Amino acid sequence: MMVDWRIRFGVLALVWGFSFFFIKVGTEGFAPFQVTFGRLLFGTAVLAVAMAIKRERLPRGRRTWLHLTVAAFLLNSLPFSLFSYAELTIPSTLAGICNATTPLWGMLLSLVALSEDRPTRVRAAGLGIGFIGVLTVLGVWQGFSGLDVTGTLMALLASFSYAVGWIYVRRTLAGAGASNLSLAGSQVGLATLQLALVTPLFTSLPSSVQIGPLLAVIALGALGTGYAMLLQYGVVTEVGPTTASMVTYFIPVIATAAGVALLDEQLSWNTPVGAVIVLAGAALTQTRGRRAGTTIAVRASGFPKNAPAPRPATAVARHP
């Protein structure tokens, strides 16, 4: 008997929320590119097994594969790498909160790139509120004192990359003629190949392998990138993308709790307050219902809006 969708929803929120904890632990033993490569490799393995069990065929057509290659870069290779580099210098709690800004970037970009997504006054207000929350998290009145600006900008750029990826996928892969599992597995596989080419150029093999970081990378890939995507498919199919998209608002809460409880990361008052403001703004930007909900639901994997119901997230999503 299938587990109730609410339980699967909770597991999905936990897995994605803990992804930032796994990244932080992983970077203690591996270079950021190595963490990303391992994440993608183990995520691809899980999705490949799922595709084999369901006898899914790979997508067809050169054009589809070219678009998947770009999507793999925007929704997997680039943001995953940026988050890994960011967490060298910023807390996992801050990275999780930066991830929650993705709907804000998405709506901002929709003003230019998606004419059918013109914002209402409420959504425009949500955008403004959300960015006030970002400034609160960063403590702008303190002149960013004690904050690593480069790492924070990397985390925000990762979230921005997700938003760009959404728009690209919706414009290029809608009606691609392949199942979401096939598209997602192929996309993550292509991202793995991209990192396989880049990682040796910028890193060298670690002199020793620590068990903690290794297990963190395995969990990040197998759970946070592979298994979470499969969970997301089921939830979206059963209750729809709008309800499934609500998982986005639990991720920073869980990421913060994990960082404080397990990594002894410190919180100043402006971090949780700013996070609440960010989430409130993000929620307002998604008030149009189905279209907005679909956008969040496909973040980590980059599934097209008009494809069969499956997301980054990363989409997965993410995907974080």
C-alpha positions in Angstrom: 0.0 0.0 0.0 1.3 3.5 -0.9 2.4 5.7 2.0 0.2 8.7 2.5 1.3 11.7 0.5 1.6 13.8 3.7 4.3 11.5 5.0 6.1 11.6 1.7 5.7 15.3 1.6 7.4 15.5 5.0 10.2 13.2 4.0 10.8 15.4 0.9 11.0 18.5 3.0 13.4 16.8 5.4 15.6 15.5 2.6 15.8 18.9 0.8 16.2 20.8 4.1 19.1 18.6 5.1 20.8 19.0 1.8 22.5 22.1 3.0 23.8 20.3 6.0 25.2 17.5 3.8 26.9 20.1 1.5 28.6 21.7 4.5 29.8 18.3 5.8 30.9 17.2 2.4 33.1 20.3 1.8 35.0 19.4 5.0 36.6 16.5 3.1 36.2 17.3 -0.6 36.6 20.2 -2.9 33.3 21.9 -3.9 33.4 20.5 -7.4 34.1 17.1 -6.0 31.0 17.4 -3.8 28.9 18.4 -6.7 30.2 15.6 -9.0 29.6 13.0 -6.3 26.1 14.4 -5.7 25.2 14.2 -9.4 26.8 10.8 -9.8 24.9 9.2 -7.0 21.7 11.0 -8.0 22.1 9.7 -11.6 22.5 6.2 -10.3 19.2 6.3 -8.4 17.4 7.7 -11.3 19.0 5.2 -13.7 17.8 2.3 -11.6 14.3 3.8 -11.5 14.3 4.3 -15.3 15.4 0.7 -15.7 12.7 -0.7 -13.4 10.0 1.3 -15.3 11.6 0.6 -18.7 11.8 4.2 -19.6 13.3 5.2 -22.9 15.8 8.0 -23.2 14.6 11.2 -25.0 15.0 11.3 -28.7 16.1 14.1 -31.0 19.2 16.2 -31.1 17.3 19.4 -30.3 15.9 17.9 -27.1 19.4 16.7 -26.0 20.8 20.2 -26.7 18.1 21.8 -24.5 18.6 19.2 -21.8 22.3 20.0 -21.8 21.6 23.7 -21.2 19.0 22.8 -18.6 21.5 20.5 -16.8 23.9 23.4 -16.5 21.4 26.0 -15.3 19.4 23.7 -12.9 22.1 21.3 -11.7 25.8 21.9 -12.5 25.9 25.6 -11.9 23.7 26.0 -8.8 24.9 22.8 -7.1 28.5 24.0 -7.6 27.8 27.5 -6.4 26.1 26.3 -3.2 29.1 24.0 -2.5 31.5 26.9 -2.9 29.3 29.2 -0.9 29.2 26.9 2.0 33.0 27.1 2.4 32.5 30.5 3.9 28.8 30.9 4.9 26.7 28.9 7.3 24.4 26.2 5.9 21.5 28.1 7.5 22.2 31.2 5.3 22.5 29.0 2.2 19.1 27.5 2.9 17.5 30.9 3.3 19.2 32.1 0.0 17.6 29.1 -1.7 14.2 30.4 -0.7 14.7 33.5 -2.8 14.3 31.5 -6.0 10.5 32.3 -6.5 11.4 36.0 -6.1 14.0 35.8 -8.9 11.6 33.8 -11.0 8.9 36.5 -10.8 11.4 39.3 -11.4 12.6 37.5 -14.6 9.0 36.8 -15.7 8.5 40.5 -16.1 10.8 40.3 -19.1 10.8 36.7 -20.3 7.3 35.4 -19.8 4.6 37.8 -21.0 1.9 35.4 -19.8 3.1 35.7 -16.3 2.7 39.5 -15.8 2.4 40.1 -12.1 -0.6 41.4 -10.2 -0.3 44.1 -7.6 -0.2 41.4 -4.8 2.6 39.5 -6.5 4.6 42.7 -7.1 4.2 43.6 -3.4 5.4 40.1 -2.6 8.5 40.7 -4.7 9.3 43.9 -2.8 8.6 42.3 0.6 10.8 39.3 -0.3 13.8 41.4 -1.1 13.3 43.5 2.1 13.6 40.1 3.8 16.8 39.4 1.9 18.3 42.7 3.1 17.1 41.9 6.7 18.9 38.5 6.6 22.1 40.2 5.3 21.9 42.8 8.0 22.4 45.7 5.5 22.1 48.3 8.2 25.3 46.9 9.7 27.2 47.2 6.5 27.3 43.4 6.1 29.5 43.2 9.2 30.6 39.6 9.8 29.1 38.4 6.5 31.1 36.8 3.7 29.8 38.8 0.8 31.3 36.5 -1.9 29.8 33.3 -0.4 26.4 35.0 0.0 26.4 36.3 -3.5 27.3 32.8 -4.8 24.3 31.3 -2.9 22.0 34.0 -4.3 23.4 33.5 -7.8 22.6 29.7 -7.4 19.0 30.6 -6.7 19.0 33.0 -9.6 20.3 30.2 -11.9 17.3 28.0 -10.9 14.9 30.8 -11.9 16.7 31.2 -15.3 16.5 27.5 -15.7 12.8 27.4 -15.1 12.2 29.9 -17.9 14.5 28.2 -20.3 12.9 24.8 -19.7 9.3 26.1 -20.1 10.2 27.7 -23.4 12.2 24.8 -24.9 11.2 21.5 -23.5 7.4 21.7 -23.2 6.0 18.9 -25.3 9.3 17.1 -25.7 7.6 13.8 -26.0 9.4 12.0 -23.2 8.3 11.2 -19.7 9.4 13.4 -16.8 11.5 10.6 -15.3 13.3 10.2 -18.6 13.9 13.9 -19.0 15.0 14.3 -15.4 17.3 11.2 -15.5 18.9 12.4 -18.7 19.3 15.9 -17.4 21.0 14.9 -14.2 23.2 12.4 -16.2 24.3 15.2 -18.5 25.1 17.4 -15.5 27.3 14.5 -14.2 29.2 14.4 -17.5 29.7 18.2 -17.3 31.2 17.9 -13.8 33.2 14.9 -14.9 34.9 17.2 -17.4 35.4 20.2 -15.1 36.3 18.6 -11.8 39.7 17.2 -12.8 40.7 20.6 -14.2 40.3 22.4 -11.0 40.8 19.8 -8.3 43.2 17.0 -7.4 42.3 13.7 -5.6 42.1 14.1 -1.8 45.1 12.6 0.0 42.7 10.7 2.3 39.0 10.0 2.3 37.1 10.8 5.5 34.0 8.7 6.2 31.8 11.5 7.4 32.2 13.7 4.2 31.9 10.7 2.0 28.6 9.6 3.6 27.4 13.2 3.3 28.1 13.3 -0.4 26.4 9.9 -0.9 23.3 11.0 1.0 23.3 14.3 -0.8 23.2 12.6 -4.2 21.2 9.4 -3.5 18.6 11.1 -1.3 18.7 14.8 -2.0 19.0 14.5 -5.8 17.8 11.0 -6.8 15.3 9.8 -4.2 13.8 13.2 -3.5 13.0 13.6 -7.2 11.1 10.3 -7.2 9.2 11.4 -4.1 8.4 14.7 -5.8 6.9 12.9 -8.8 4.5 11.0 -6.6 3.4 13.9 -4.5 2.8 16.2 -7.6 0.9 13.4 -9.4 -1.3 12.7 -6.4 -2.1 16.2 -5.0 -1.0 18.6 -7.8 1.8 21.0 -8.2 0.3 23.8 -6.2 0.1 21.7 -3.0 3.4 20.0 -3.7 5.1 23.4 -4.1 4.5 24.2 -0.5 7.5 22.1 0.4 9.6 25.1 -0.7 8.5 27.0 2.5 9.7 24.2 4.8 13.2 23.8 3.4 14.8 26.9 5.0 13.2 26.1 8.4 14.7 22.6 8.3 18.0 23.8 7.0 18.2 26.3 9.8 17.3 23.7 12.5 19.9 21.3 11.1 22.6 23.9 11.0 22.0 25.1 14.5 21.5 21.7 16.1 24.1 19.7 14.3 26.7 22.2 13.2 26.5 24.7 16.1 25.9 27.5 13.7 25.0 30.8 15.4 21.9 32.8 14.6 21.4 36.6 15.1 17.9 37.9 15.4 17.8 39.2 11.9 18.4 35.8 10.2 15.1 34.1 11.3 13.1 37.3 11.1 14.5 38.0 7.6 13.7 34.4 6.6 10.1 34.8 7.6 9.8 38.0 5.5 11.4 36.2 2.5 9.0 33.3 2.8 6.0 35.7 3.1 7.1 37.6 0.0 7.8 34.4 -1.9 4.3 33.1 -1.0 2.7 36.3 -2.3 4.5 36.0 -5.6 2.9 32.6 -6.1 -0.7 33.7 -5.5 -1.8 33.1 -9.1 -2.2 29.4 -8.3 -1.6 26.6 -10.7 1.0 28.2 -13.0 3.1 29.5 -10.1 2.8 26.3 -8.2 3.9 24.3 -11.2 7.0 26.6 -11.5 8.2 25.8 -8.0 7.4 22.2 -8.2 9.6 21.6 -11.2 12.5 23.7 -9.9 15.1 21.1 -9.2 14.6 18.9 -12.1 13.5 21.4 -14.7 10.4 19.6 -16.0 8.5 21.5 -18.6 5.2 23.0 -17.6 3.2 21.2 -20.2 4.8 17.8 -19.8 3.0 15.0 -18.0 2.7 15.5 -14.3 6.1 14.7 -12.6 9.9 19.6 -9.2 14.3 21.6 -9.2 13.8 21.0 -7.5 15.7 20.8 -7.8 14.0 19.9 -10.4 14.1 18.2 -8.9 15.1 20.6 -7.8 16.7 21.3 -4.6 16.0 20.9 -6.3 18.5 22.7 -3.7 
